[in-house]
């Protein structure tokens, strides 16, 4: 897709997003993506040779191969949101093979899904596209609803089916978060021992993060701290929602922060808010991928492009986008994923 088409999709926000110059954390302080990212950022760490190979496999596959950017198709919504809510709009995805086919057709770097989905087709596809096995989930059948992350299998099981990486979620701020943190830290240690890479979904979850009608679950300061905890347990890649506001600490009045977080290190601009998320991933030493969010119908393409532009210009490394792609016919899903990838392949779209 041409740069002009990307501008067209962004509409009235084109200049706001494409011409923004960040005055907060300088791009010179950020470890930027690039074809040598794995060698540059991980060679001198404690990651083993097999882990480096797994990371190179992730970064070296698909249309974005060797660019330093990632396009991952995640489909664990059958557990997280119920299979009916997720797949009724396009029932072909009740069949796990079509999930993998979509990722391959769209030339994604990897497909991320559940033990069951990936195990059911592992012998056919594990050598054709990198598998990321999501090892814990919040199931959606309990009544009344519960919000917790439960392990669904072992790291060894993921390794045996040929996975290149494992993924997990921690609900930071939740009552159960410290148990989840311990479980995931131990699982990631074992994954590294077996030579797999690790991806952490760093989500916040606490009823107290809503105050006076404002939801701070995606506040830049809270999500950034979740990222910082994620890289502390040695996640190799961080998945985070795009920030929508700021001031979670100050408006809820808890924890610790600093006035400069709001006056100098961030602004109201979405690129600057996301830059603060990147900064908390060790200034980009660990890649930040943002989630694509729910499907809204006709606006999905424009929203996905906007998210990709914000992530790229902030110093992030890509999108992990699912529902906007699989809740539509496969051809349209492929086109949407390819359009997002075009943002990362565009030389005109640079770091702010």
N, C-alpha and C positions, 0 to 999 in steps of 0.2 A: 504494500500500500504506500502511496506517495505521501510526502510530507503535507502536501496541499489537502489531501483527503483527511489526514489526521487533524489538521486545522479545522476543516469543515465539521468533523464529528465533534470537536470541542466547542464549536459554536461561539457564543458570546464569551466563553471562558478561555478562548485560544490565547490571546495575548497575556491574560492574567497568569496562565500556567506556563506558557512557552517562553515568555520574556522576563519572568521574575528573576531577580538577582538577589540571592540570599545575603543578608547582612548580619546573620546570627553566627553560626559556627562555619568558619571558612571551609570551602571545598578542599583547600590545600591541607586541611587537618584530617580529612577523611581518606581512609584506605579504599580507593575506588575499585570497582569491578574491572576485569580485564582478562584476556586470554591466559595470563600467567598467574591468576589469582590464587589457585591452590598451591602452587610452588612458592609464591611470594608470601602468603599468609600462614601456611600450615607446615612448610618444610622444616622450620626450626622449632616446631612445637613438640609436644609429647605424643602426637598422633603417630601410629605405626605405619609402616610401608603399606600394609593392606588397606588401612583406612584412607591413606592418600590415594591409593588406586581407586577406591570406591568413590571418593570425592571427585576425582578426575572423570570417572564414568558418568557421574551425575552432570557435571559441568560440560562434558564432552559429547553429549548426545542431543539429537534433534536439530531443529532449525537454528537454535541459539548456541549450538556447539562451539566451545572455545571462545566465547565472547565474554565470559564472566557473568552472564545473566542466566536466569532459570525460568522456565515455563513448566509448571507441574500441574497435572490434572488430579485433584483430590476428590474421591468419592467414598466418604464414610458416612454420608448423610442417612443411609438406610438404617443406621443405628442411632445417630445423633438427632435425627428429626423424624424418624419412622420411614419405613420403605414406601408406604403409600404417599405420604406428603412429598417425598423426594422423587419417586419414579412414576407416579400416576400421570404427570404431564407428558411423559414420554416412556411408555411401558417397556420399550426394548431394553432399557437399562436394568430391569429386574434380572436380566441375563448378564452375569459378570463379564462374559467374553466381550460384550459390546462396550463395556467401560474401557477395557484395555485397547480395543480396536479404535475407539475415539482418540485415545492418547497417541496411538501410533499414527493414525491418519493425520492428526494435527501436528505431528513431529514434535511432541513435547519432550522435555528432558527426561521426565519420569512420570509414572502413574503411582499415586498414593491411595491405598485403600485398605480394607480390613483383611484379617487372616483368611476368612472364608472366601472372599472375592478372589484374592490373589492365589490362594492355594488351589482353587478350583480350575485354574488355567495355567498353573505355574510351569508345567513341563512344556507347554506349547509356546509360552511367551516370555519367560524370565530371562532368556538369552537374547530377546529381541528389543526389549525396552527395560530400563532400570525400574525395579520394584522398590517402593517405599511402603513397608508394612506399618500401619497404625496399630500400636499395641495396646492402647487403652481407649475407653469410650465412656460417654454419658448416655446410658440407654434411656429410651423414651417410652417405656411401658408401665413404669411404676405409677401408682395412683394412691395418694396425691404425688405429683411429680417430685422427683429428687434430682439434685444437681451435684453429681460426683463423677469422678473418673475412675473406672475400674479396669484392671488389667484383664485382657481377653486371651492371653497366651504368653508363650515364652519367647525370649530373644532367640533362643536356639531354633525354635520352630520357624521363625522368620529367616534365619540363616540357611536352614535346610531347604527352604523353597527357593533359594537363590536371590534373596533380597539384597540390594546394594545398601539400603539404609532402613532404619526404623524411625517412626515418628510417634510422638506422644503429646498429650495435653496436660498442663497444670493449670488449675483454676486459682490463680494467685488472688489472695484476699479472702478465699472461701474458708469455712471452718475446717474443711478437710485438706487444705492446701499443703500443710506440712507433711502429712502422710503421703500425698501424691508426689511431693518434691523428693522425698526419700526414695519412693518406689521408682520414680523415673530416673533419678541420679544413679541408682544401682543398675537399672536396666541399660542406661547409656554406657556405663562403665563396661558392662558385659558385652554390649554391641561393639564397642571399640576393641575389646579383647579379641573378638571374632573377626574384626576387620571391616565392620560396617560403619557408615556415617550415621549421624543423628540429627533429627529435625525436631524442634520443640515448638508446639503451638502455645504461645505465651498469652493466655487469655486471663482477664480479670473477672471475678465473680463474687459479688457481695451486695445484698439489698441496700446496705448503707452507702453504696457508691452512687445512689440516686438521692438528690436533695432538692427540694423546692421545685420539683418538676423537671429538673435537669439531670440527664444521665451521664455520669462521668466514667462509665466502663471503658470508653474509648478516648478518655482524656490523654493528652500527650504525656503528661508527667507520670500518670499511673501506668500506662502501657509501656513507657520507656523503662520504668523501674522493673516491670515484669520481664522485659527483655534483658535487663542487667542481671537479674536472678537466673535467667535462662542460660546466658553465656557463662555464668559462674559454675553451673553444673556441666559445662563443656559440651553444650549443644554446638554442632557444627554449622547449623543454619537455624535462624529464628523466623517463625511465622507469626505475624501480628496483624491485627485489624488496622486499617487506616485510621489515624486520629481524626476526631471530629470536633474536639474542643480542647480546653486546657484548664488547669487550676483545680484538679481533683483534690490534691492535698489541701490547698488553701480554702476552698469552698466547703469541703466536708469537715475541715479542721481536724486532721489527724496526721500521724506520721511526722516525717521531717523533710523539709525541702529548703530552698534558698531563694531569695528574691531575684537573683540573677537568672534563675531558670526561666523566669517569665519576662524579665526586662531586657536580657541580652542574649540568652541562648535559644530563644524561640520567639515567635510572633504569631499573629492570627492567621498568617498565610499557611495553607495546607502543606506546602513544600517545606517550610521551616518547622512546622510541627512534626513532620515525618523525619526531617533531618535530626531532630532531637532523639527520635527513636533509634536512628542509625548510630548516633553518638553513643548511646547506651549499649550498643552491640560492639563495644570496644573500638569505637570510631570506625566501624566498618570492617574490622578484622574478621568478624563473623557476619556473614551475609544476612540482610533483612529482606524477606519476601513478604509482601502484604497479601491478604486474602481478598478474593473478588467480591464476596458478599452475596446476598440473596438475589434471585432473579426477579426483576421488576417488569419484564416484558419488553416492549419496544425500545425502552431506554437502555437496555443492557449493554449494547455495543458502545454507546457514548460513555456510559459510566465506567466500563472496563478500560477504555482508552484513557479516560481522565485519571483513573487510579494508577495505570501504568506510567503515565507521564509524571505524576506526582512522585511515585516511588523512584523512578529512574533519576529525575532531576534532584531528588533529595540525597541520592547516593545509595539507594537500595539496589537489590539484585534481581528483582523480578516479581512475578505474581504466581500465586497458587489459586487457581480459579476453577471452580467446579460447576455450581448450579446454573450459572449463566450460560454454560456450554451444554451440559447434558440434559437440561430441561427444555430442549428444543430439538428439531430434527438433526441427525448426525451431520449432514452437510453444513447446516447453519452453525452448528457447534464448532466444527473444524474451522470455518471461516472466521468466527469470533476469536478463537484461540490464535489463529494466524495473524489476525489484525493486532492483537495485543503484542505478539512477538515482533511485529513490524515496528512498534514503538521502540523496542530495545535494539533493533537492527538499524534504526534511523540515525545517520550521522548528524542530522540537523538538531536532534534533541539531545542536549548536553547537560552536564551537571550544573545546577544553579549556583 
